[in-house]
């Protein structure tokens, strides 16, 4: 079984990497990009029987800094 966890900075948290990407795209002539948010995707290969609740616990304890990041879990 596989779970995919997408972690993003919460709205209102400064995203310097995203801003650097937006600036670089503008420098390359892609003027239509008004904002970029950069995050991370974590793929977990799980043993059968691992529950979504267990994956959420992993996120809360290690995979996401819940003070400044939000996350989404997709099972399957």
PyMOL Python script that loads the backbone (N, CA, C, O; Angstrom):
from pymol import cmd

cmd.read_pdbstr("""\
ATOM      1  N   UNK A   1       0.850  -1.168   0.000  1.00  0.00           N
ATOM      2  CA  UNK A   1       0.000   0.000   0.000  1.00  0.00           C
ATOM      3  C   UNK A   1       0.898   1.234   0.000  1.00  0.00           C
ATOM      4  O   UNK A   1       1.987   1.230   0.574  1.00  0.00           O
ATOM      5  N   UNK A   2       0.432   2.259  -0.636  1.00  0.00           N
ATOM      6  CA  UNK A   2       1.201   3.500  -0.726  1.00  0.00           C
ATOM      7  C   UNK A   2       0.348   4.657  -0.214  1.00  0.00           C
ATOM      8  O   UNK A   2      -0.863   4.710  -0.433  1.00  0.00           O
ATOM      9  N   UNK A   3       1.018   5.580   0.475  1.00  0.00           N
ATOM     10  CA  UNK A   3       0.387   6.830   0.888  1.00  0.00           C
ATOM     11  C   UNK A   3       1.233   7.966   0.333  1.00  0.00           C
ATOM     12  O   UNK A   3       2.462   7.899   0.312  1.00  0.00           O
ATOM     13  N   UNK A   4       0.553   8.999  -0.110  1.00  0.00           N
ATOM     14  CA  UNK A   4       1.233  10.204  -0.575  1.00  0.00           C
ATOM     15  C   UNK A   4       0.849  11.347   0.351  1.00  0.00           C
ATOM     16  O   UNK A   4      -0.331  11.628   0.561  1.00  0.00           O
ATOM     17  N   UNK A   5       1.860  11.997   0.896  1.00  0.00           N
ATOM     18  CA  UNK A   5       1.648  13.128   1.795  1.00  0.00           C
ATOM     19  C   UNK A   5       2.166  14.379   1.088  1.00  0.00           C
ATOM     20  O   UNK A   5       3.326  14.438   0.680  1.00  0.00           O
ATOM     21  N   UNK A   6       1.305  15.362   0.949  1.00  0.00           N
ATOM     22  CA  UNK A   6       1.693  16.652   0.362  1.00  0.00           C
ATOM     23  C   UNK A   6       1.752  17.677   1.488  1.00  0.00           C
ATOM     24  O   UNK A   6       0.772  17.893   2.200  1.00  0.00           O
ATOM     25  N   UNK A   7       2.911  18.302   1.639  1.00  0.00           N
ATOM     26  CA  UNK A   7       3.130  19.272   2.711  1.00  0.00           C
ATOM     27  C   UNK A   7       3.372  20.645   2.081  1.00  0.00           C
ATOM     28  O   UNK A   7       4.207  20.793   1.188  1.00  0.00           O
ATOM     29  N   UNK A   8       2.637  21.635   2.555  1.00  0.00           N
ATOM     30  CA  UNK A   8       2.765  23.004   2.045  1.00  0.00           C
ATOM     31  C   UNK A   8       2.817  23.971   3.227  1.00  0.00           C
ATOM     32  O   UNK A   8       2.276  23.697   4.298  1.00  0.00           O
ATOM     33  N   UNK A   9       3.481  25.106   3.008  1.00  0.00           N
ATOM     34  CA  UNK A   9       3.432  26.153   4.022  1.00  0.00           C
ATOM     35  C   UNK A   9       2.001  26.680   4.125  1.00  0.00           C
ATOM     36  O   UNK A   9       1.295  26.777   3.121  1.00  0.00           O
ATOM     37  N   UNK A  10       1.587  27.013   5.325  1.00  0.00           N
ATOM     38  CA  UNK A  10       0.253  27.570   5.528  1.00  0.00           C
ATOM     39  C   UNK A  10       0.164  28.947   4.889  1.00  0.00           C
ATOM     40  O   UNK A  10       1.169  29.638   4.724  1.00  0.00           O
ATOM     41  N   UNK A  11      -1.070  29.339   4.527  1.00  0.00           N
ATOM     42  CA  UNK A  11      -1.299  30.678   4.001  1.00  0.00           C
ATOM     43  C   UNK A  11      -0.806  31.697   5.022  1.00  0.00           C
ATOM     44  O   UNK A  11      -1.010  31.541   6.226  1.00  0.00           O
ATOM     45  N   UNK A  12      -0.163  32.729   4.525  1.00  0.00           N
ATOM     46  CA  UNK A  12       0.340  33.775   5.395  1.00  0.00           C
ATOM     47  C   UNK A  12       1.771  33.562   5.865  1.00  0.00           C
ATOM     48  O   UNK A  12       2.382  34.478   6.415  1.00  0.00           O
ATOM     49  N   UNK A  13       2.317  32.358   5.654  1.00  0.00           N
ATOM     50  CA  UNK A  13       3.706  32.086   6.025  1.00  0.00           C
ATOM     51  C   UNK A  13       4.587  32.432   4.831  1.00  0.00           C
ATOM     52  O   UNK A  13       4.340  31.973   3.716  1.00  0.00           O
ATOM     53  N   UNK A  14       5.611  33.239   5.068  1.00  0.00           N
ATOM     54  CA  UNK A  14       6.528  33.645   4.015  1.00  0.00           C
ATOM     55  C   UNK A  14       7.159  32.417   3.366  1.00  0.00           C
ATOM     56  O   UNK A  14       7.614  31.511   4.063  1.00  0.00           O
ATOM     57  N   UNK A  15       7.189  32.384   2.032  1.00  0.00           N
ATOM     58  CA  UNK A  15       7.754  31.269   1.269  1.00  0.00           C
ATOM     59  C   UNK A  15       8.910  31.787   0.414  1.00  0.00           C
ATOM     60  O   UNK A  15       8.713  32.080  -0.765  1.00  0.00           O
ATOM     61  N   UNK A  16      10.114  31.906   0.983  1.00  0.00           N
ATOM     62  CA  UNK A  16      11.228  32.474   0.219  1.00  0.00           C
ATOM     63  C   UNK A  16      11.624  31.625  -0.988  1.00  0.00           C
ATOM     64  O   UNK A  16      12.041  32.175  -2.007  1.00  0.00           O
ATOM     65  N   UNK A  17      11.506  30.315  -0.899  1.00  0.00           N
ATOM     66  CA  UNK A  17      11.825  29.470  -2.062  1.00  0.00           C
ATOM     67  C   UNK A  17      10.827  29.715  -3.187  1.00  0.00           C
ATOM     68  O   UNK A  17      11.211  29.834  -4.350  1.00  0.00           O
ATOM     69  N   UNK A  18       9.555  29.791  -2.839  1.00  0.00           N
ATOM     70  CA  UNK A  18       8.533  30.073  -3.839  1.00  0.00           C
ATOM     71  C   UNK A  18       8.737  31.425  -4.489  1.00  0.00           C
ATOM     72  O   UNK A  18       8.568  31.572  -5.699  1.00  0.00           O
ATOM     73  N   UNK A  19       9.102  32.420  -3.682  1.00  0.00           N
ATOM     74  CA  UNK A  19       9.341  33.754  -4.217  1.00  0.00           C
ATOM     75  C   UNK A  19      10.556  33.761  -5.140  1.00  0.00           C
ATOM     76  O   UNK A  19      10.560  34.458  -6.154  1.00  0.00           O
ATOM     77  N   UNK A  20      11.586  32.990  -4.796  1.00  0.00           N
ATOM     78  CA  UNK A  20      12.773  32.894  -5.659  1.00  0.00           C
ATOM     79  C   UNK A  20      12.420  32.257  -6.996  1.00  0.00           C
ATOM     80  O   UNK A  20      12.915  32.685  -8.040  1.00  0.00           O
ATOM     81  N   UNK A  21      11.566  31.238  -6.970  1.00  0.00           N
ATOM     82  CA  UNK A  21      11.125  30.598  -8.211  1.00  0.00           C
ATOM     83  C   UNK A  21      10.309  31.578  -9.046  1.00  0.00           C
ATOM     84  O   UNK A  21      10.503  31.669 -10.259  1.00  0.00           O
ATOM     85  N   UNK A  22       9.394  32.314  -8.406  1.00  0.00           N
ATOM     86  CA  UNK A  22       8.582  33.297  -9.125  1.00  0.00           C
ATOM     87  C   UNK A  22       9.473  34.351  -9.785  1.00  0.00           C
ATOM     88  O   UNK A  22       9.261  34.718 -10.941  1.00  0.00           O
ATOM     89  N   UNK A  23      10.452  34.826  -9.052  1.00  0.00           N
ATOM     90  CA  UNK A  23      11.365  35.832  -9.591  1.00  0.00           C
ATOM     91  C   UNK A  23      12.161  35.259 -10.774  1.00  0.00           C
ATOM     92  O   UNK A  23      12.307  35.920 -11.802  1.00  0.00           O
ATOM     93  N   UNK A  24      12.670  34.039 -10.626  1.00  0.00           N
ATOM     94  CA  UNK A  24      13.444  33.407 -11.705  1.00  0.00           C
ATOM     95  C   UNK A  24      12.584  33.211 -12.952  1.00  0.00           C
ATOM     96  O   UNK A  24      13.054  33.436 -14.067  1.00  0.00           O
ATOM     97  N   UNK A  25      11.337  32.795 -12.774  1.00  0.00           N
ATOM     98  CA  UNK A  25      10.453  32.621 -13.922  1.00  0.00           C
ATOM     99  C   UNK A  25      10.223  33.952 -14.627  1.00  0.00           C
ATOM    100  O   UNK A  25      10.210  34.012 -15.857  1.00  0.00           O
ATOM    101  N   UNK A  26      10.041  35.019 -13.849  1.00  0.00           N
ATOM    102  CA  UNK A  26       9.882  36.344 -14.442  1.00  0.00           C
ATOM    103  C   UNK A  26      11.117  36.759 -15.225  1.00  0.00           C
ATOM    104  O   UNK A  26      11.006  37.350 -16.299  1.00  0.00           O
ATOM    105  N   UNK A  27      12.299  36.452 -14.688  1.00  0.00           N
ATOM    106  CA  UNK A  27      13.550  36.775 -15.377  1.00  0.00           C
ATOM    107  C   UNK A  27      13.706  36.004 -16.681  1.00  0.00           C
ATOM    108  O   UNK A  27      14.416  36.436 -17.589  1.00  0.00           O
ATOM    109  N   UNK A  28      13.039  34.862 -16.765  1.00  0.00           N
ATOM    110  CA  UNK A  28      13.103  34.029 -17.968  1.00  0.00           C
ATOM    111  C   UNK A  28      12.012  34.397 -18.974  1.00  0.00           C
ATOM    112  O   UNK A  28      11.882  33.761 -20.019  1.00  0.00           O
ATOM    113  N   UNK A  29      11.237  35.421 -18.653  1.00  0.00           N
ATOM    114  CA  UNK A  29      10.218  35.878 -19.585  1.00  0.00           C
ATOM    115  C   UNK A  29       8.818  35.348 -19.309  1.00  0.00           C
ATOM    116  O   UNK A  29       7.901  35.618 -20.085  1.00  0.00           O
ATOM    117  N   UNK A  30       8.633  34.607 -18.234  1.00  0.00           N
ATOM    118  CA  UNK A  30       7.309  34.101 -17.877  1.00  0.00           C
ATOM    119  C   UNK A  30       6.638  35.114 -16.955  1.00  0.00           C
ATOM    120  O   UNK A  30       6.605  34.940 -15.736  1.00  0.00           O
ATOM    121  N   UNK A  31       6.106  36.172 -17.556  1.00  0.00           N
ATOM    122  CA  UNK A  31       5.588  37.296 -16.798  1.00  0.00           C
ATOM    123  C   UNK A  31       4.219  37.052 -16.172  1.00  0.00           C
ATOM    124  O   UNK A  31       3.794  37.833 -15.321  1.00  0.00           O
ATOM    125  N   UNK A  32       3.524  36.000 -16.563  1.00  0.00           N
ATOM    126  CA  UNK A  32       2.174  35.759 -16.072  1.00  0.00           C
ATOM    127  C   UNK A  32       2.108  35.086 -14.722  1.00  0.00           C
ATOM    128  O   UNK A  32       1.010  34.850 -14.218  1.00  0.00           O
ATOM    129  N   UNK A  33       3.243  34.764 -14.109  1.00  0.00           N
ATOM    130  CA  UNK A  33       3.239  34.073 -12.816  1.00  0.00           C
ATOM    131  C   UNK A  33       3.204  35.115 -11.704  1.00  0.00           C
ATOM    132  O   UNK A  33       4.159  35.870 -11.520  1.00  0.00           O
ATOM    133  N   UNK A  34       2.107  35.151 -10.973  1.00  0.00           N
ATOM    134  CA  UNK A  34       1.933  36.148  -9.923  1.00  0.00           C
ATOM    135  C   UNK A  34       2.316  35.635  -8.543  1.00  0.00           C
ATOM    136  O   UNK A  34       2.543  36.433  -7.634  1.00  0.00           O
ATOM    137  N   UNK A  35       2.393  34.324  -8.369  1.00  0.00           N
ATOM    138  CA  UNK A  35       2.761  33.772  -7.069  1.00  0.00           C
ATOM    139  C   UNK A  35       3.146  32.317  -7.202  1.00  0.00           C
ATOM    140  O   UNK A  35       2.628  31.600  -8.058  1.00  0.00           O
ATOM    141  N   UNK A  36       4.056  31.886  -6.353  1.00  0.00           N
ATOM    142  CA  UNK A  36       4.494  30.487  -6.317  1.00  0.00           C
ATOM    143  C   UNK A  36       4.581  30.063  -4.862  1.00  0.00           C
ATOM    144  O   UNK A  36       5.144  30.779  -4.034  1.00  0.00           O
ATOM    145  N   UNK A  37       4.029  28.907  -4.552  1.00  0.00           N
ATOM    146  CA  UNK A  37       4.180  28.285  -3.241  1.00  0.00           C
ATOM    147  C   UNK A  37       4.899  26.964  -3.486  1.00  0.00           C
ATOM    148  O   UNK A  37       4.480  26.176  -4.334  1.00  0.00           O
ATOM    149  N   UNK A  38       5.959  26.723  -2.761  1.00  0.00           N
ATOM    150  CA  UNK A  38       6.723  25.489  -2.943  1.00  0.00           C
ATOM    151  C   UNK A  38       6.516  24.599  -1.727  1.00  0.00           C
ATOM    152  O   UNK A  38       6.524  25.073  -0.591  1.00  0.00           O
ATOM    153  N   UNK A  39       6.331  23.313  -1.971  1.00  0.00           N
ATOM    154  CA  UNK A  39       6.134  22.364  -0.890  1.00  0.00           C
ATOM    155  C   UNK A  39       6.931  21.105  -1.137  1.00  0.00           C
ATOM    156  O   UNK A  39       7.928  21.111  -1.859  1.00  0.00           O
ATOM    157  N   UNK A  40       6.476  20.025  -0.527  1.00  0.00           N
ATOM    158  CA  UNK A  40       7.150  18.746  -0.718  1.00  0.00           C
ATOM    159  C   UNK A  40       6.120  17.630  -0.771  1.00  0.00           C
ATOM    160  O   UNK A  40       5.042  17.724  -0.184  1.00  0.00           O
ATOM    161  N   UNK A  41       6.478  16.572  -1.488  1.00  0.00           N
ATOM    162  CA  UNK A  41       5.646  15.383  -1.595  1.00  0.00           C
ATOM    163  C   UNK A  41       6.446  14.230  -1.020  1.00  0.00           C
ATOM    164  O   UNK A  41       7.602  14.021  -1.385  1.00  0.00           O
ATOM    165  N   UNK A  42       5.824  13.484  -0.119  1.00  0.00           N
ATOM    166  CA  UNK A  42       6.465  12.335   0.512  1.00  0.00           C
ATOM    167  C   UNK A  42       5.645  11.106   0.163  1.00  0.00           C
ATOM    168  O   UNK A  42       4.445  11.060   0.436  1.00  0.00           O
ATOM    169  N   UNK A  43       6.283  10.105  -0.442  1.00  0.00           N
ATOM    170  CA  UNK A  43       5.608   8.844  -0.758  1.00  0.00           C
ATOM    171  C   UNK A  43       6.065   7.789   0.243  1.00  0.00           C
ATOM    172  O   UNK A  43       7.260   7.572   0.444  1.00  0.00           O
ATOM    173  N   UNK A  44       5.092   7.147   0.859  1.00  0.00           N
ATOM    174  CA  UNK A  44       5.370   6.117   1.850  1.00  0.00           C
ATOM    175  C   UNK A  44       4.888   4.769   1.326  1.00  0.00           C
ATOM    176  O   UNK A  44       3.725   4.639   0.944  1.00  0.00           O
ATOM    177  N   UNK A  45       5.754   3.773   1.303  1.00  0.00           N
ATOM    178  CA  UNK A  45       5.345   2.406   1.024  1.00  0.00           C
ATOM    179  C   UNK A  45       5.043   1.762   2.364  1.00  0.00           C
ATOM    180  O   UNK A  45       5.922   1.642   3.218  1.00  0.00           O
ATOM    181  N   UNK A  46       3.795   1.348   2.545  1.00  0.00           N
ATOM    182  CA  UNK A  46       3.313   0.905   3.848  1.00  0.00           C
ATOM    183  C   UNK A  46       2.952  -0.576   3.851  1.00  0.00           C
ATOM    184  O   UNK A  46       2.565  -1.137   2.826  1.00  0.00           O
ATOM    185  N   UNK A  47       3.080  -1.184   4.995  1.00  0.00           N
ATOM    186  CA  UNK A  47       2.646  -2.567   5.168  1.00  0.00           C
ATOM    187  C   UNK A  47       1.126  -2.619   5.114  1.00  0.00           C
ATOM    188  O   UNK A  47       0.451  -1.669   5.509  1.00  0.00           O
ATOM    189  N   UNK A  48       0.595  -3.728   4.626  1.00  0.00           N
ATOM    190  CA  UNK A  48      -0.854  -3.910   4.623  1.00  0.00           C
ATOM    191  C   UNK A  48      -1.384  -3.730   6.039  1.00  0.00           C
ATOM    192  O   UNK A  48      -0.774  -4.174   7.012  1.00  0.00           O
ATOM    193  N   UNK A  49      -2.516  -3.079   6.129  1.00  0.00           N
ATOM    194  CA  UNK A  49      -3.132  -2.855   7.424  1.00  0.00           C
ATOM    195  C   UNK A  49      -2.784  -1.520   8.055  1.00  0.00           C
ATOM    196  O   UNK A  49      -3.382  -1.143   9.063  1.00  0.00           O
ATOM    197  N   UNK A  50      -1.826  -0.795   7.482  1.00  0.00           N
ATOM    198  CA  UNK A  50      -1.503   0.538   7.998  1.00  0.00           C
ATOM    199  C   UNK A  50      -2.685   1.458   7.702  1.00  0.00           C
ATOM    200  O   UNK A  50      -3.181   1.505   6.576  1.00  0.00           O
ATOM    201  N   UNK A  51      -3.116   2.168   8.699  1.00  0.00           N
ATOM    202  CA  UNK A  51      -4.314   3.000   8.544  1.00  0.00           C
ATOM    203  C   UNK A  51      -3.950   4.450   8.221  1.00  0.00           C
ATOM    204  O   UNK A  51      -2.825   4.895   8.449  1.00  0.00           O
ATOM    205  N   UNK A  52      -4.925   5.161   7.691  1.00  0.00           N
ATOM    206  CA  UNK A  52      -4.740   6.589   7.426  1.00  0.00           C
ATOM    207  C   UNK A  52      -4.478   7.336   8.726  1.00  0.00           C
ATOM    208  O   UNK A  52      -3.710   8.298   8.751  1.00  0.00           O
ATOM    209  N   UNK A  53      -5.116   6.894   9.802  1.00  0.00           N
ATOM    210  CA  UNK A  53      -4.884   7.529  11.099  1.00  0.00           C
ATOM    211  C   UNK A  53      -3.422   7.411  11.514  1.00  0.00           C
ATOM    212  O   UNK A  53      -2.871   8.336  12.111  1.00  0.00           O
ATOM    213  N   UNK A  54      -2.795   6.292  11.207  1.00  0.00           N
ATOM    214  CA  UNK A  54      -1.374   6.125  11.524  1.00  0.00           C
ATOM    215  C   UNK A  54      -0.511   7.078  10.688  1.00  0.00           C
ATOM    216  O   UNK A  54       0.467   7.639  11.181  1.00  0.00           O
ATOM    217  N   UNK A  55      -0.887   7.251   9.422  1.00  0.00           N
ATOM    218  CA  UNK A  55      -0.143   8.166   8.562  1.00  0.00           C
ATOM    219  C   UNK A  55      -0.322   9.605   9.058  1.00  0.00           C
ATOM    220  O   UNK A  55       0.634  10.381   9.052  1.00  0.00           O
ATOM    221  N   UNK A  56      -1.510   9.958   9.477  1.00  0.00           N
ATOM    222  CA  UNK A  56      -1.753  11.287  10.045  1.00  0.00           C
ATOM    223  C   UNK A  56      -0.874  11.483  11.277  1.00  0.00           C
ATOM    224  O   UNK A  56      -0.301  12.556  11.465  1.00  0.00           O
ATOM    225  N   UNK A  57      -0.766  10.465  12.108  1.00  0.00           N
ATOM    226  CA  UNK A  57       0.093  10.561  13.288  1.00  0.00           C
ATOM    227  C   UNK A  57       1.555  10.776  12.881  1.00  0.00           C
ATOM    228  O   UNK A  57       2.271  11.542  13.526  1.00  0.00           O
ATOM    229  N   UNK A  58       2.000  10.100  11.811  1.00  0.00           N
ATOM    230  CA  UNK A  58       3.355  10.306  11.296  1.00  0.00           C
ATOM    231  C   UNK A  58       3.559  11.755  10.887  1.00  0.00           C
ATOM    232  O   UNK A  58       4.601  12.350  11.161  1.00  0.00           O
ATOM    233  N   UNK A  59       2.552  12.316  10.228  1.00  0.00           N
ATOM    234  CA  UNK A  59       2.627  13.714   9.797  1.00  0.00           C
ATOM    235  C   UNK A  59       2.717  14.640  10.995  1.00  0.00           C
ATOM    236  O   UNK A  59       3.544  15.550  11.022  1.00  0.00           O
ATOM    237  N   UNK A  60       1.873  14.411  11.976  1.00  0.00           N
ATOM    238  CA  UNK A  60       1.827  15.267  13.151  1.00  0.00           C
ATOM    239  C   UNK A  60       3.128  15.216  13.955  1.00  0.00           C
ATOM    240  O   UNK A  60       3.535  16.216  14.547  1.00  0.00           O
ATOM    241  N   UNK A  61       3.779  14.050  13.974  1.00  0.00           N
ATOM    242  CA  UNK A  61       4.969  13.874  14.799  1.00  0.00           C
ATOM    243  C   UNK A  61       6.281  14.151  14.074  1.00  0.00           C
ATOM    244  O   UNK A  61       7.272  14.502  14.714  1.00  0.00           O
ATOM    245  N   UNK A  62       6.307  13.998  12.719  1.00  0.00           N
ATOM    246  CA  UNK A  62       7.586  14.103  12.027  1.00  0.00           C
ATOM    247  C   UNK A  62       7.523  14.763  10.656  1.00  0.00           C
ATOM    248  O   UNK A  62       8.333  15.640  10.356  1.00  0.00           O
ATOM    249  N   UNK A  63       6.584  14.358   9.830  1.00  0.00           N
ATOM    250  CA  UNK A  63       6.639  14.724   8.411  1.00  0.00           C
ATOM    251  C   UNK A  63       6.288  16.183   8.129  1.00  0.00           C
ATOM    252  O   UNK A  63       6.723  16.738   7.120  1.00  0.00           O
ATOM    253  N   UNK A  64       5.515  16.804   9.000  1.00  0.00           N
ATOM    254  CA  UNK A  64       5.122  18.206   8.792  1.00  0.00           C
ATOM    255  C   UNK A  64       5.350  18.985  10.076  1.00  0.00           C
ATOM    256  O   UNK A  64       5.128  18.476  11.175  1.00  0.00           O
ATOM    257  N   UNK A  65       5.792  20.216   9.924  1.00  0.00           N
ATOM    258  CA  UNK A  65       5.874  21.137  11.050  1.00  0.00           C
ATOM    259  C   UNK A  65       4.525  21.850  11.103  1.00  0.00           C
ATOM    260  O   UNK A  65       4.313  22.846  10.411  1.00  0.00           O
ATOM    261  N   UNK A  66       3.631  21.341  11.916  1.00  0.00           N
ATOM    262  CA  UNK A  66       2.233  21.794  11.881  1.00  0.00           C
ATOM    263  C   UNK A  66       2.049  23.227  12.375  1.00  0.00           C
ATOM    264  O   UNK A  66       0.950  23.772  12.273  1.00  0.00           O
ATOM    265  N   UNK A  67       3.089  23.838  12.901  1.00  0.00           N
ATOM    266  CA  UNK A  67       2.995  25.247  13.283  1.00  0.00           C
ATOM    267  C   UNK A  67       2.922  26.111  12.025  1.00  0.00           C
ATOM    268  O   UNK A  67       2.166  27.082  11.979  1.00  0.00           O
ATOM    269  N   UNK A  68       3.710  25.757  11.003  1.00  0.00           N
ATOM    270  CA  UNK A  68       3.771  26.587   9.786  1.00  0.00           C
ATOM    271  C   UNK A  68       3.363  25.838   8.518  1.00  0.00           C
ATOM    272  O   UNK A  68       3.257  26.445   7.453  1.00  0.00           O
ATOM    273  N   UNK A  69       3.134  24.531   8.620  1.00  0.00           N
ATOM    274  CA  UNK A  69       2.807  23.741   7.430  1.00  0.00           C
ATOM    275  C   UNK A  69       1.475  23.025   7.596  1.00  0.00           C
ATOM    276  O   UNK A  69       1.080  22.646   8.699  1.00  0.00           O
ATOM    277  N   UNK A  70       0.799  22.852   6.474  1.00  0.00           N
ATOM    278  CA  UNK A  70      -0.381  22.001   6.430  1.00  0.00           C
ATOM    279  C   UNK A  70      -0.023  20.785   5.576  1.00  0.00           C
ATOM    280  O   UNK A  70       0.966  20.803   4.842  1.00  0.00           O
ATOM    281  N   UNK A  71      -0.823  19.745   5.676  1.00  0.00           N
ATOM    282  CA  UNK A  71      -0.535  18.538   4.901  1.00  0.00           C
ATOM    283  C   UNK A  71      -1.826  17.885   4.452  1.00  0.00           C
ATOM    284  O   UNK A  71      -2.892  18.089   5.033  1.00  0.00           O
ATOM    285  N   UNK A  72      -1.697  17.093   3.398  1.00  0.00           N
ATOM    286  CA  UNK A  72      -2.829  16.316   2.868  1.00  0.00           C
ATOM    287  C   UNK A  72      -2.348  14.888   2.684  1.00  0.00           C
ATOM    288  O   UNK A  72      -1.258  14.673   2.154  1.00  0.00           O
ATOM    289  N   UNK A  73      -3.126  13.918   3.104  1.00  0.00           N
ATOM    290  CA  UNK A  73      -2.787  12.506   2.973  1.00  0.00           C
ATOM    291  C   UNK A  73      -3.696  11.882   1.932  1.00  0.00           C
ATOM    292  O   UNK A  73      -4.914  12.052   1.967  1.00  0.00           O
ATOM    293  N   UNK A  74      -3.084  11.155   1.002  1.00  0.00           N
ATOM    294  CA  UNK A  74      -3.849  10.399   0.015  1.00  0.00           C
ATOM    295  C   UNK A  74      -3.395   8.949   0.109  1.00  0.00           C
ATOM    296  O   UNK A  74      -2.221   8.638  -0.092  1.00  0.00           O
ATOM    297  N   UNK A  75      -4.332   8.075   0.414  1.00  0.00           N
ATOM    298  CA  UNK A  75      -4.041   6.641   0.551  1.00  0.00           C
ATOM    299  C   UNK A  75      -4.361   5.933  -0.754  1.00  0.00           C
ATOM    300  O   UNK A  75      -5.304   6.288  -1.461  1.00  0.00           O
ATOM    301  N   UNK A  76      -3.553   4.923  -1.057  1.00  0.00           N
ATOM    302  CA  UNK A  76      -3.852   4.092  -2.223  1.00  0.00           C
ATOM    303  C   UNK A  76      -2.908   4.223  -3.351  1.00  0.00           C
ATOM    304  O   UNK A  76      -3.076   3.563  -4.376  1.00  0.00           O
TER     305      UNK A  76
END
""", "prot")
cmd.dss("prot")
cmd.show_as("cartoon", "prot")
cmd.util.cbc("prot")
cmd.orient("prot")
